[in-house]
């Protein structure tokens, strides 16, 4: 289908293999490359057993520790020989393996990918290396003020739910064993649960045939199976109530810091909500880039911040809106005050006619540019599949963006961006910013390691 932009997106062919695995392929791009994703809907942290926070990430990291027939070094050398790019990502709602390679190597690359994902062979020595690297990464992240702000923000929004944790539990990481990894792999990496998506220049019929030849032999877990997670819902802690009528503030103490990292967030519009597109348009006006209202007023006009932006984060079971700034410690009170003023003003009045038109045109224009490569098309399909969106979600996207009225954008801003009830988190020097945070709402003090101080 072609929208108003004249931009035509590819169609996907689909087939369900004997194992239950779905394979999808589309022809796209002008270069002899292919982009592949293997999506495991039960591989995310919401599926982790109680007391095993981080096992999804540990399992994914261990996949590069070797297979049933290759050592870690042999696996790395084969990937290098193929000049392939592999990205393994354990998220909240799923695990996704993304694989990019040249079309002539497609069959060999897919066979290697299948071996890596479905026939792991990580020895104990490699698992210990994985755990050590992850422990080092945790320490590094704890020194990043933007990260600790994000960590405290999601904890405030989502509590003990998996969405409320950005890092593995250090105690579990220290004691995690190969048995833990094997058990989670058996449950989460069942071929019958997986979907393989391919986009590239290769003709779709030939791509589908190659996918069938590689993945058809898989009939289930390649090792004796443990029961997978039952039912359609993940066994995660329930989401805490949305604090719709309250404000709260959190300060992560970084003594003598010359800079404040600050985020204001609230639970917000679900991805499948009728006004999601209107909210996207509104957010583009508010904080979607260097021409946005937040950036213009906070940085360009007043010189209060180094940067300012806002965004929506959509997960399968909950979503949130966040506005974020970084500023000098002495400018924090003024920057925070203006941030709240802008949000309140925008929630009440929405975009101006000029802002609205500019945002819609930017979103439709950038949509086309971001989808010139197979990788861009692939990410669209991952999002569509995981969120259960219609087949024509992206074919109609530009038309739906252009159809958003200014009043619809204003209503979306009022419903989903108002700071009337929100969580405010800041990392910085307590002496310079505490008073302004207390004006926002009840304040809790933390150290960068997540220990509550008062």
C-alpha positions as CSV (number, residue, x, y, z in Angstrom):
1,X,0.0,0.0,0.0
2,X,1.2,3.5,-0.8
3,X,0.3,6.4,1.6
4,X,0.2,10.1,0.8
5,X,4.0,10.3,0.7
6,X,4.1,7.9,-2.2
7,X,6.4,5.6,-0.2
8,X,5.6,1.9,-0.7
9,X,6.5,-0.5,2.1
10,X,7.3,-4.2,1.4
11,X,4.9,-7.0,1.9
12,X,5.9,-10.0,4.0
13,X,5.4,-13.7,3.1
14,X,4.7,-15.9,6.0
15,X,4.9,-19.6,6.8
16,X,4.5,-21.7,9.9
17,X,6.9,-24.6,10.2
18,X,6.3,-28.0,11.7
19,X,7.7,-26.9,15.0
20,X,5.3,-24.0,15.2
21,X,8.0,-21.5,14.4
22,X,6.9,-18.6,12.2
23,X,9.1,-17.4,9.4
24,X,8.5,-14.1,7.6
25,X,10.4,-12.5,4.7
26,X,10.2,-9.4,2.6
27,X,12.3,-8.0,-0.3
28,X,13.8,-4.6,0.4
29,X,17.0,-2.6,-0.3
30,X,19.3,-2.2,-3.2
31,X,22.4,-3.8,-1.8
32,X,23.2,-7.6,-1.5
33,X,22.7,-7.7,2.3
34,X,20.1,-9.3,4.6
35,X,18.8,-8.4,8.0
36,X,17.4,-11.2,10.1
37,X,15.7,-11.1,13.5
38,X,14.8,-14.1,15.7
39,X,12.2,-13.0,18.3
40,X,11.5,-15.0,21.5
41,X,8.4,-13.6,23.1
42,X,9.1,-15.4,26.4
43,X,12.7,-14.5,26.6
44,X,12.3,-11.2,28.4
45,X,12.8,-10.3,32.1
46,X,9.0,-10.5,32.7
47,X,9.4,-14.3,32.3
48,X,12.2,-14.7,34.8
49,X,11.4,-17.1,37.7
50,X,11.2,-15.5,41.2
51,X,14.6,-14.9,42.7
52,X,16.4,-15.0,39.4
53,X,16.5,-11.3,38.4
54,X,18.9,-11.1,35.5
55,X,18.8,-14.7,34.3
56,X,17.5,-13.6,30.8
57,X,20.5,-11.3,30.3
58,X,22.9,-13.9,31.7
59,X,21.5,-16.5,29.3
60,X,21.7,-14.2,26.3
61,X,25.3,-13.2,27.2
62,X,26.3,-16.9,27.6
63,X,25.2,-17.8,24.0
64,X,28.5,-16.4,22.7
65,X,30.3,-18.7,25.1
66,X,30.1,-21.6,22.6
67,X,27.7,-24.1,21.0
68,X,27.4,-27.8,21.0
69,X,30.1,-28.0,18.3
70,X,32.1,-24.8,18.6
71,X,34.1,-23.1,21.3
72,X,33.7,-19.4,22.0
73,X,36.8,-18.7,19.9
74,X,35.6,-20.8,17.0
75,X,32.3,-19.1,17.1
76,X,33.9,-15.6,17.1
77,X,36.2,-16.6,14.2
78,X,33.3,-17.9,12.1
79,X,31.4,-14.7,12.7
80,X,34.4,-12.7,11.6
81,X,34.9,-14.8,8.5
82,X,31.3,-14.1,7.5
83,X,31.8,-10.4,8.2
84,X,28.5,-10.7,10.0
85,X,27.1,-8.4,12.7
86,X,25.3,-10.1,15.6
87,X,23.3,-8.3,18.3
88,X,21.7,-10.3,21.1
89,X,19.3,-8.3,23.3
90,X,17.4,-9.5,26.4
91,X,14.7,-6.9,27.0
92,X,11.8,-6.6,29.3
93,X,9.2,-8.3,27.1
94,X,11.3,-10.5,24.8
95,X,14.7,-11.5,23.7
96,X,15.7,-10.6,20.1
97,X,18.7,-11.8,18.1
98,X,19.5,-9.4,15.2
99,X,21.9,-10.7,12.5
100,X,23.2,-8.7,9.5
101,X,25.3,-10.3,6.7
102,X,25.9,-10.5,2.9
103,X,23.3,-12.2,0.8
104,X,25.8,-14.8,-0.7
105,X,26.5,-16.0,2.9
106,X,22.8,-16.3,3.9
107,X,22.5,-20.0,4.1
108,X,25.8,-20.4,6.1
109,X,24.9,-17.5,8.3
110,X,21.5,-18.8,9.1
111,X,22.8,-22.2,10.0
112,X,25.3,-20.6,12.4
113,X,22.6,-18.5,13.9
114,X,20.4,-21.5,14.4
115,X,23.3,-23.4,16.1
116,X,24.1,-20.5,18.4
117,X,20.5,-19.9,19.5
118,X,19.2,-23.5,19.7
119,X,22.2,-25.6,20.5
120,X,24.2,-23.7,23.1
121,X,27.3,-25.2,24.7
122,X,28.7,-22.6,27.1
123,X,31.1,-24.3,29.5
124,X,31.4,-23.3,33.2
125,X,34.6,-21.3,32.5
126,X,32.9,-19.2,29.9
127,X,29.9,-18.5,32.1
128,X,32.3,-17.2,34.8
129,X,33.7,-14.8,32.3
130,X,30.2,-13.7,31.4
131,X,29.4,-13.1,35.0
132,X,32.6,-11.2,35.6
133,X,32.0,-8.9,32.6
134,X,28.4,-8.2,33.7
135,X,29.6,-7.3,37.2
136,X,32.1,-4.9,35.8
137,X,29.4,-3.4,33.6
138,X,27.1,-2.9,36.6
139,X,29.9,-1.0,38.4
140,X,30.4,1.2,35.3
141,X,26.7,2.0,35.0
142,X,26.4,3.0,38.6
143,X,28.9,5.8,37.9
144,X,26.7,7.2,35.2
145,X,24.3,9.8,36.6
146,X,21.9,9.5,33.7
147,X,21.7,5.7,34.3
148,X,21.0,5.9,38.0
149,X,18.3,8.5,37.3
150,X,16.7,6.1,34.9
151,X,17.1,3.2,37.4
152,X,15.4,5.1,40.2
153,X,12.7,6.4,37.8
154,X,11.5,3.0,36.7
155,X,11.7,1.7,40.3
156,X,9.3,4.5,41.3
157,X,7.0,3.9,38.4
158,X,6.9,0.1,38.4
159,X,7.9,-1.1,41.8
160,X,8.9,-4.7,42.1
161,X,7.6,-5.6,38.6
162,X,10.3,-6.6,36.1
163,X,9.8,-3.2,34.5
164,X,11.1,-1.6,37.7
165,X,14.6,-3.1,37.3
166,X,17.3,-2.2,34.9
167,X,20.1,-4.4,36.3
168,X,20.5,-8.0,37.4
169,X,20.4,-8.7,41.1
170,X,24.1,-8.8,42.0
171,X,23.6,-11.6,44.6
172,X,21.9,-13.8,42.0
173,X,24.5,-12.9,39.4
174,X,27.2,-14.1,41.8
175,X,25.5,-17.5,42.4
176,X,24.0,-18.1,39.0
177,X,24.9,-21.6,37.6
178,X,24.8,-23.3,34.2
179,X,21.7,-25.1,35.5
180,X,20.0,-21.8,35.9
181,X,21.0,-20.8,32.4
182,X,20.0,-24.1,30.9
183,X,16.6,-24.1,32.6
184,X,15.8,-20.6,31.3
185,X,17.0,-21.4,27.9
186,X,14.8,-24.4,27.6
187,X,11.7,-22.5,28.6
188,X,12.4,-19.3,26.7
189,X,14.2,-20.4,23.5
190,X,11.7,-23.1,22.4
191,X,11.6,-23.0,18.5
192,X,7.8,-23.4,18.6
193,X,7.6,-19.9,20.3
194,X,10.0,-18.2,18.0
195,X,9.4,-15.9,15.0
196,X,12.2,-15.4,12.3
197,X,12.0,-12.2,10.2
198,X,14.1,-11.6,7.2
199,X,14.4,-8.5,5.0
200,X,16.9,-8.0,2.2
201,X,17.4,-7.8,-1.6
202,X,17.1,-11.5,-2.0
203,X,13.8,-12.5,-3.8
204,X,11.2,-13.3,-1.2
205,X,10.5,-16.8,-2.5
206,X,14.2,-17.8,-2.3
207,X,14.5,-16.2,1.2
208,X,11.5,-18.2,2.4
209,X,13.0,-21.4,1.0
210,X,16.3,-20.8,2.7
211,X,14.6,-20.1,6.0
212,X,12.6,-23.4,5.7
213,X,15.7,-25.5,4.9
214,X,17.6,-24.1,7.9
215,X,14.9,-24.0,10.5
216,X,12.5,-26.8,9.5
217,X,14.6,-29.5,11.2
218,X,14.0,-27.9,14.6
219,X,11.1,-29.6,16.3
220,X,11.4,-28.3,19.9
221,X,14.0,-27.7,22.5
222,X,17.3,-29.4,21.5
223,X,17.8,-30.6,25.1
224,X,15.4,-32.4,27.4
225,X,12.6,-29.8,28.0
226,X,11.5,-28.3,31.2
227,X,7.9,-27.0,31.4
228,X,7.8,-23.5,29.9
229,X,5.9,-20.6,31.5
230,X,2.2,-21.6,31.6
231,X,-0.5,-19.6,30.0
232,X,-0.5,-16.3,28.2
233,X,0.6,-14.1,31.0
234,X,4.1,-13.8,32.5
235,X,4.5,-14.9,36.1
236,X,5.8,-11.4,37.1
237,X,4.8,-9.3,40.1
238,X,1.7,-7.2,39.5
239,X,2.2,-3.6,38.4
240,X,1.8,-1.2,41.3
241,X,-1.1,1.3,41.1
242,X,-0.5,4.3,38.9
243,X,0.0,7.3,41.2
244,X,-2.4,9.5,39.2
245,X,-3.1,11.9,42.0
246,X,0.2,12.4,43.6
247,X,3.8,13.7,43.1
248,X,7.0,12.3,44.5
249,X,10.6,13.3,44.2
250,X,13.8,11.3,44.6
251,X,17.4,12.7,45.0
252,X,20.4,10.5,44.2
253,X,23.2,12.1,46.2
254,X,26.4,12.8,44.3
255,X,28.4,15.1,46.6
256,X,30.1,18.1,44.9
257,X,28.8,17.2,41.5
258,X,28.8,20.2,39.2
259,X,26.0,18.9,37.1
260,X,22.4,17.6,37.7
261,X,20.8,14.9,35.7
262,X,17.0,15.1,36.1
263,X,14.0,13.3,34.7
264,X,10.3,13.8,35.3
265,X,8.1,10.8,34.4
266,X,4.6,9.4,34.6
267,X,2.8,6.3,33.5
268,X,1.3,7.1,30.1
269,X,-0.3,6.1,26.8
270,X,-0.3,2.4,25.8
271,X,1.1,1.6,22.4
272,X,-2.3,0.4,21.1
273,X,-4.3,3.3,22.5
274,X,-6.5,5.2,20.0
275,X,-4.6,8.5,20.7
276,X,-1.1,7.0,20.6
277,X,-0.4,8.7,17.2
278,X,-1.7,12.0,18.5
279,X,0.6,11.7,21.5
280,X,3.6,11.0,19.2
281,X,2.8,14.2,17.3
282,X,2.5,16.2,20.5
283,X,5.7,14.8,21.9
284,X,7.6,15.8,18.7
285,X,6.5,19.4,19.4
286,X,7.4,19.3,23.1
287,X,10.7,17.5,23.2
288,X,11.4,15.5,20.1
289,X,14.6,17.2,19.0
290,X,16.6,20.4,18.8
291,X,13.7,22.4,17.3
292,X,11.3,21.3,20.1
293,X,9.8,23.6,22.7
294,X,11.8,22.2,25.6
295,X,15.1,22.6,23.8
296,X,14.3,26.0,22.5
297,X,13.2,27.6,25.7
298,X,15.5,25.8,28.2
299,X,18.7,25.8,26.2
300,X,18.5,28.3,23.4
301,X,16.5,31.1,25.0
302,X,17.6,30.8,28.7
303,X,20.8,28.8,28.6
304,X,19.7,26.7,31.6
305,X,20.5,23.2,30.3
306,X,22.9,21.3,28.2
307,X,20.0,19.5,26.6
308,X,16.3,18.8,27.0
309,X,14.1,16.2,25.4
310,X,11.0,14.1,26.0
311,X,9.9,10.7,24.9
312,X,7.3,7.9,25.3
313,X,8.5,4.4,26.2
314,X,6.1,1.6,25.2
315,X,6.2,-1.8,26.7
316,X,3.7,-4.6,26.4
317,X,2.0,-4.2,29.8
318,X,2.7,-0.5,30.6
319,X,4.2,2.6,29.1
320,X,5.5,5.9,30.4
321,X,6.3,9.5,29.4
322,X,9.5,11.2,30.4
323,X,11.0,14.6,30.1
324,X,14.7,14.9,30.8
325,X,17.3,17.7,31.3
326,X,21.0,18.0,32.2
327,X,22.1,21.2,33.7
328,X,24.7,22.9,35.9
329,X,24.1,22.5,39.7
330,X,23.5,26.2,40.3
331,X,21.0,26.4,37.4
332,X,18.9,23.4,38.6
333,X,16.2,25.3,40.5
334,X,15.5,27.7,37.6
335,X,15.7,24.8,35.0
336,X,13.3,22.7,37.0
337,X,10.9,25.5,37.5
338,X,10.8,26.3,33.8
339,X,10.5,22.6,32.8
340,X,7.4,22.3,34.9
341,X,6.0,25.6,33.6
342,X,6.5,24.4,30.0
343,X,4.9,21.0,30.7
344,X,1.9,22.6,32.4
345,X,1.5,25.2,29.6
346,X,1.8,22.5,26.9
347,X,-0.7,20.2,28.6
348,X,-3.2,23.1,28.7
349,X,-2.7,24.6,25.3
350,X,-1.0,22.0,23.1
351,X,1.1,23.0,20.0
352,X,0.7,26.2,18.0
353,X,-0.5,25.8,14.4
354,X,3.1,26.3,13.2
355,X,4.5,23.7,15.6
356,X,1.8,21.2,14.8
357,X,2.4,21.4,11.0
358,X,6.2,21.2,11.4
359,X,6.0,18.2,13.7
360,X,3.7,16.2,11.3
361,X,5.9,17.0,8.4
362,X,9.1,16.0,10.2
363,X,7.6,12.7,11.4
364,X,6.4,11.7,7.9
365,X,9.6,12.8,6.2
366,X,11.9,11.1,8.7
367,X,9.8,8.0,8.6
368,X,10.8,7.4,4.9
369,X,14.5,8.2,5.6
370,X,14.7,5.7,8.5
371,X,13.4,2.9,6.3
372,X,15.8,3.0,3.4
373,X,17.7,-0.1,4.6
374,X,16.5,-3.6,5.5
375,X,17.5,-3.0,9.1
376,X,14.9,-0.2,9.4
377,X,12.2,-2.3,7.9
378,X,13.2,-5.2,10.2
379,X,12.8,-3.1,13.4
380,X,9.3,-2.1,12.3
381,X,8.3,-5.7,11.9
382,X,9.7,-6.6,15.3
383,X,7.7,-3.8,17.0
384,X,4.5,-4.7,15.1
385,X,4.8,-8.4,15.9
386,X,5.5,-7.9,19.6
387,X,2.8,-5.4,20.2
388,X,0.2,-7.3,18.1
389,X,-0.3,-4.3,15.8
390,X,-2.2,-4.6,12.5
391,X,-0.4,-5.8,9.3
392,X,-0.9,-2.4,7.8
393,X,0.4,-0.5,10.9
394,X,3.3,1.1,9.0
395,X,1.7,1.4,5.6
396,X,-0.9,3.7,7.1
397,X,1.4,5.4,9.6
398,X,2.2,8.6,7.6
399,X,-1.5,9.1,6.7
400,X,-2.5,8.7,10.4
401,X,0.2,11.2,11.5
402,X,-1.0,13.8,8.9
403,X,-4.6,13.2,10.0
404,X,-3.9,14.2,13.6
405,X,-5.6,17.6,14.3
406,X,-4.1,20.2,16.6
407,X,-6.9,19.7,19.1
408,X,-6.2,15.9,19.1
409,X,-2.6,16.6,19.9
410,X,-3.6,19.1,22.7
411,X,-5.9,16.5,24.2
412,X,-3.2,13.8,24.1
413,X,-0.8,16.2,25.8
414,X,-3.3,17.0,28.5
415,X,-4.0,13.3,29.1
416,X,-0.4,11.9,28.9
417,X,2.1,14.7,29.5
418,X,0.8,16.8,32.4
419,X,3.1,17.1,35.4
420,X,0.2,17.3,37.8
421,X,1.0,13.8,38.9
422,X,4.5,12.5,38.2
423,X,7.8,11.2,39.6
424,X,10.8,13.5,39.7
425,X,14.3,12.0,39.9
426,X,17.5,14.0,40.1
427,X,21.2,13.0,40.5
428,X,23.5,15.7,41.8
429,X,24.9,17.7,44.7
430,X,22.3,17.6,47.5
431,X,23.2,21.0,48.9
432,X,22.5,22.7,45.6
433,X,19.3,21.0,44.5
434,X,17.5,19.5,47.5
435,X,15.3,22.6,48.3
436,X,13.9,22.8,44.7
437,X,13.1,19.0,44.7
438,X,11.2,19.3,48.0
439,X,9.0,21.9,46.4
440,X,7.8,19.4,43.9
441,X,6.7,16.7,46.3
442,X,7.7,14.4,49.2
443,X,11.4,13.7,48.8
444,X,13.4,10.5,49.3
445,X,17.2,10.5,49.3
446,X,19.3,7.6,47.8
447,X,22.9,6.8,47.2
448,X,24.1,5.8,43.6
449,X,23.9,2.1,44.6
450,X,20.2,2.2,45.3
451,X,20.4,2.4,49.1
452,X,17.8,4.6,50.7
453,X,19.5,7.2,53.0
454,X,16.3,9.0,54.3
